[in-house]
Amino acid sequence: MEISFDLKATDGRARTGVIRTPRGDIRTPAFMPVGTAATVKAMMPESVRETGADILLGNTYHLMLRPTAERIDRLGGLHKFMNWDRPILTDSGGFQVMSLAGLRKLTEEGVKFTSHVDGSKHMLSPERSMEIQKLLGSDIVMCFDECPALPADRDTIARSMELSMRWAKRSKEAFGERPGHALFGIMQGGLERDLREVSAQKLREIGFHGYAIGGLAVGEGQQAMFACLDYAPGFLPEDKPRYLMGVGKPDDIVGAVKRGVDMMDCVLPSRSGRTGQAFTRRGVVNIKNARHIDDPRPLDEDCTCPTCRNYSRAYLSHVYRSNEMISAMLLTWHNLHYFQEIMQGMRAAIAGGTFDAWEADFHAGRADGDIAPL
């Protein structure tokens, strides 16, 4: 079975559809929880599935360093290793090399870097990234690219984009023919419209199963990101999925879908859960605040997740202040549930032609703010 994309409905530029894979369907718009080191932190895989997630993201950089892709391959591949039998997308490792690795040296061949884990030396190239992702056995593979931090001058962005396009061609050649697996190209070009268009054209000429919009959510701010998304998705094929990498907050996600994006990922719901922040339809609740200590109400009375059904704000405040592991577990479960609830709401609204009304209700609820203290 080949991986395919069925576009079911549109409402304005917002789209809903299904990415069909041998391991199951991915409903779009889709939010992918991040399983950095073969785990979504503080969650069991079956619990992640219960939140409504159809696909997870794994990190090539982290897994190549520990426990190594070769070990995961010997143990049956990433799906078996982490007990997740549905689709997995792996990033290329390029972003982490640029942001985490020390003493890195960038050349046409690839990137030489020193591991942040143990100081060992490594080389990551398009060919090696494809090899690692094949060993992992991921369903959707990302091209190896360079992602420059913004702001950056136009010449730097242009050189980086051209390098990424050469690496995209090498990634496609190294990927080869792998039935049942997909390779996504990554558009670069910073906030320069003409560079984004050139990048998209080069990727289309190479030909990919799907296309990502890279180089955003790297410090440019929401207004600049949305300005780029006003045109960037339109440069990509309509009949292929569009993936915005590393986004984001709930209002970032809704704004991206409104502008034609089909897939997103972000560590925010799990990272925030570990630091005492919960996302709700009325905005962000900071469980560290003293107002919650005696509050018997749930985080969100309209939420159906196990956290909101079974635990009070007072209890969540207590376990967070006591540094109990269940704090991260309960808040992460709620956050992932809420993010998937947003995706389901948008899918239904796009299919029903009511996306504008849904979006207005979404923003109105958040504008109301949290419920009043007792």
C-alpha positions in Angstrom: 0.0 0.0 0.0 1.3 3.4 -1.0 0.8 6.4 1.3 -1.8 8.7 -0.2 -3.7 11.9 0.6 -7.5 12.3 0.1 -8.7 15.9 0.4 -12.2 15.7 1.6 -13.4 19.3 2.0 -12.3 22.9 2.1 -13.7 26.0 3.8 -11.8 29.1 2.6 -8.2 27.9 2.6 -8.7 25.5 5.5 -8.7 21.9 4.4 -9.7 18.5 5.9 -8.8 15.1 4.6 -7.1 11.8 5.3 -3.5 10.6 4.8 -3.8 6.9 4.3 -0.9 4.7 5.4 -0.4 0.9 5.9 -0.4 1.6 9.6 -3.6 3.5 9.7 -5.3 6.7 8.6 -4.2 10.2 9.7 -7.1 12.6 9.9 -6.2 16.1 8.9 -5.8 18.8 10.1 -3.5 16.6 12.4 -1.5 17.5 15.5 1.4 15.2 16.1 2.5 14.8 19.7 6.3 14.8 20.0 8.0 11.6 21.2 11.5 12.9 21.3 13.3 9.9 22.7 10.8 7.2 21.6 8.3 8.4 24.3 5.8 11.2 24.7 7.0 12.4 28.1 4.8 11.4 31.1 2.4 9.4 28.8 1.8 5.7 28.0 1.5 5.2 24.2 -2.1 3.8 24.7 -3.0 7.0 26.6 -1.6 9.1 23.8 -3.9 7.2 21.4 -6.9 7.8 23.7 -6.4 11.5 23.4 -7.2 11.2 19.6 -3.7 11.2 18.2 -3.3 9.3 14.9 0.5 9.8 14.5 3.5 10.6 16.6 6.8 12.4 15.8 10.2 10.9 16.7 13.5 12.8 16.7 16.3 11.5 14.5 19.0 13.4 16.2 18.1 12.2 19.7 17.5 8.6 18.7 20.7 8.3 16.6 22.7 9.3 19.7 20.8 7.3 22.2 20.0 4.4 22.0 21.2 4.6 18.3 19.2 3.8 15.2 21.1 0.5 14.7 20.0 -0.8 18.1 16.4 0.2 17.5 16.6 -1.6 14.1 18.0 -4.8 15.8 15.1 -4.7 18.3 12.5 -4.6 15.6 12.1 -0.9 14.6 10.8 2.2 16.4 7.1 1.1 16.4 7.8 -2.1 18.2 10.5 -0.5 20.4 8.1 2.1 21.8 4.9 0.1 21.5 3.1 2.4 19.0 1.6 0.5 16.1 0.2 3.6 14.3 2.1 6.0 11.9 5.3 7.7 13.0 6.9 10.7 11.3 10.6 11.3 12.0 12.3 14.6 11.5 15.7 14.7 9.7 17.9 15.8 12.6 18.8 19.1 11.0 17.1 21.4 13.4 18.5 19.7 16.5 22.0 19.7 15.0 21.7 23.4 14.5 20.1 24.2 17.9 21.5 21.6 20.3 24.8 20.2 19.0 28.1 21.8 20.0 31.1 22.6 17.8 29.3 22.0 14.6 30.9 22.5 11.2 28.6 22.9 8.2 29.8 21.9 4.7 28.2 20.9 1.4 28.6 17.3 2.5 26.6 17.8 5.7 27.2 18.7 9.4 29.9 17.5 11.6 29.0 17.9 15.3 29.8 17.0 18.8 27.0 15.1 20.7 25.4 17.0 23.6 25.0 13.7 25.4 28.6 12.4 25.6 30.9 14.6 23.5 31.2 11.9 20.7 31.8 13.1 17.1 29.2 12.5 14.4 28.5 13.4 10.8 25.0 13.9 9.6 24.3 14.2 5.9 21.3 13.7 3.7 22.4 10.2 3.0 23.0 9.4 6.7 19.7 11.0 7.7 17.9 8.8 5.2 19.8 5.7 6.5 18.9 6.5 10.1 15.2 7.1 9.4 15.1 3.8 7.4 16.6 1.9 10.4 14.0 3.5 12.6 11.3 2.4 10.2 9.3 5.6 10.3 6.3 5.9 8.0 6.9 9.5 7.0 10.6 10.6 6.5 11.8 14.2 6.4 14.5 15.5 4.1 17.7 16.7 5.7 17.8 20.5 5.6 19.4 23.5 7.3 17.1 25.7 9.4 18.7 29.1 10.0 17.5 31.0 13.1 15.5 34.2 12.4 16.2 37.1 12.2 18.9 36.6 9.5 19.9 38.7 6.5 18.6 37.8 3.1 21.9 36.5 1.7 22.2 34.1 4.6 18.7 32.9 4.2 19.1 32.5 0.4 22.4 30.5 0.7 20.8 28.3 3.4 17.7 27.7 1.2 19.8 26.7 -1.8 21.8 24.3 0.3 18.7 22.8 1.6 17.3 22.3 -1.9 20.5 20.5 -2.9 20.3 18.4 0.2 16.6 17.7 -0.7 17.6 16.2 -4.0 20.3 14.1 -2.3 17.7 13.0 0.3 15.3 11.9 -2.5 18.0 9.9 -4.2 19.1 8.2 -1.0 15.5 7.5 0.0 15.0 5.4 -3.1 11.9 3.3 -3.6 10.3 2.4 -0.3 6.6 1.3 -0.8 4.5 2.1 2.2 6.8 4.9 3.3 6.7 8.6 2.3 9.3 11.3 2.0 8.5 14.9 2.6 10.4 17.9 1.2 10.9 21.0 3.3 10.4 24.5 2.0 12.8 27.1 3.3 13.3 30.8 2.6 12.7 32.6 5.8 10.3 35.5 5.5 11.2 36.3 1.9 8.3 35.6 -0.3 10.3 35.1 -3.5 12.8 32.7 -1.8 9.8 30.7 -0.5 8.4 30.5 -4.0 11.8 29.4 -5.5 12.2 26.8 -2.8 8.7 25.4 -3.4 9.3 25.2 -7.2 12.6 23.3 -6.7 10.9 20.8 -4.3 8.0 20.3 -6.8 10.5 19.6 -9.5 12.2 16.9 -7.4 8.8 15.5 -6.4 7.8 14.4 -2.9 4.9 12.6 -1.2 4.2 15.6 1.0 5.7 19.1 1.7 6.7 20.8 4.9 7.0 24.5 5.6 10.2 24.8 7.6 12.1 27.8 9.1 9.1 29.3 11.0 8.4 29.4 14.7 12.1 30.1 15.2 11.8 33.5 16.8 10.0 35.6 14.2 6.8 36.1 16.1 3.2 35.1 15.3 2.4 38.1 13.1 5.4 37.5 10.9 4.7 33.7 10.8 1.1 34.3 9.7 2.2 36.8 7.1 4.4 34.1 5.6 1.6 31.5 5.8 -0.7 33.9 3.9 1.2 32.8 0.8 3.6 29.9 1.5 1.1 27.0 1.5 -0.3 28.2 -1.8 3.1 27.6 -3.4 2.8 23.8 -2.6 0.7 21.2 -4.5 -3.0 21.1 -3.5 -3.1 17.3 -3.7 -0.3 16.7 -1.2 -0.3 17.2 2.6 1.3 20.4 4.0 3.1 20.2 7.3 4.1 23.2 9.3 7.0 22.2 11.5 7.3 23.0 15.2 3.9 24.8 15.7 2.6 25.5 18.2 0.3 27.3 20.6 -3.5 26.7 20.2 -4.0 30.0 18.4 -0.9 29.4 16.2 -2.4 26.0 15.2 -5.9 27.5 14.4 -4.3 30.3 12.4 -2.1 27.9 10.4 -5.1 25.7 9.5 -7.0 28.7 8.4 -4.2 29.4 6.0 -4.1 25.9 4.4 -1.8 23.8 6.7 -2.7 20.1 7.2 -0.2 18.9 9.8 1.6 20.3 12.9 3.8 19.2 15.8 5.0 20.8 18.9 6.5 19.9 22.3 4.3 22.6 24.0 1.4 20.5 25.4 3.8 18.0 27.1 6.5 20.5 28.1 3.9 22.8 29.6 2.2 19.9 31.4 5.5 19.2 33.1 5.9 22.9 34.2 2.4 23.3 35.6 0.6 24.9 32.7 -2.7 23.6 31.3 -4.3 24.8 28.1 -8.1 25.2 28.2 -10.9 26.6 26.1 -10.7 29.7 28.4 -6.9 30.1 27.9 -3.9 29.0 29.9 -4.3 27.9 33.6 -1.1 28.1 35.7 -1.6 25.5 38.4 1.3 27.0 40.4 -0.9 30.0 41.3 -2.1 30.1 44.9 -5.7 30.6 43.9 -6.0 26.9 43.0 -4.9 25.5 46.4 -8.5 25.2 47.7 -10.4 25.0 44.5 -12.5 21.8 44.1 -13.4 22.5 40.5 -11.8 20.8 37.5 -9.4 22.6 35.1 -12.2 22.8 32.5 -15.7 21.7 33.4 -16.5 21.0 29.7 -13.5 18.8 29.2 -13.9 15.0 29.0 -10.3 14.0 29.7 -9.5 11.8 32.7 -7.8 14.7 34.5 -10.9 16.9 34.3 -13.3 14.1 35.1 -11.5 12.8 38.2 -9.3 15.5 39.7 -9.7 19.0 41.2 -7.5 22.0 40.7 -6.7 21.7 44.4 -5.3 18.2 43.9 -3.4 19.2 40.8 -1.9 22.2 42.8 -1.0 19.8 45.6 0.8 17.2 43.4 2.6 19.9 41.4 3.9 21.6 44.6 4.9 18.2 46.0 6.9 17.4 42.9 4.8 14.2 42.4 5.2 12.4 39.0 1.4 12.3 38.6 1.4 16.0 38.2 3.2 15.9 34.8 1.1 12.9 33.8 -2.3 14.5 34.5 -1.5 17.9 33.1 0.1 16.4 29.9 -2.9 14.1 29.4 -5.2 17.1 29.6 -3.1 19.2 27.3 -2.8 16.6 24.6 -6.6 15.9 24.9 -7.3 19.5 24.4 -5.1 19.9 21.4 -6.7 16.9 19.8 -10.1 18.4 20.6 -9.2 21.5 18.7 -8.2 19.4 15.7 -11.4 17.4 15.8 -13.4 20.7 16.1 -11.7 22.1 13.1 -12.1 19.0 11.0 -15.8 19.0 11.7 -16.2 22.7 11.1 -14.3 22.6 7.7 -16.4 19.6 6.6 -19.6 21.4 7.6 -18.5 24.8 6.1 -18.7 26.5 9.4 -15.0 27.2 10.1 -15.3 30.9 10.5 -18.0 30.5 13.1 -15.9 27.8 14.9 -12.9 30.1 14.9 -14.9 33.0 16.3 -16.1 30.8 19.2 -12.6 29.6 19.8 -11.2 33.1 20.1 -14.2 34.3 22.2 -13.7 31.5 24.7 -10.1 32.3 25.2 -10.8 36.0 25.5 -13.1 35.4 28.4 -10.2 34.2 30.5 -10.2 31.6 33.3 -13.1 31.1 35.6 -13.3 33.5 38.5 -11.5 32.4 41.8 -13.7 31.1 44.6 
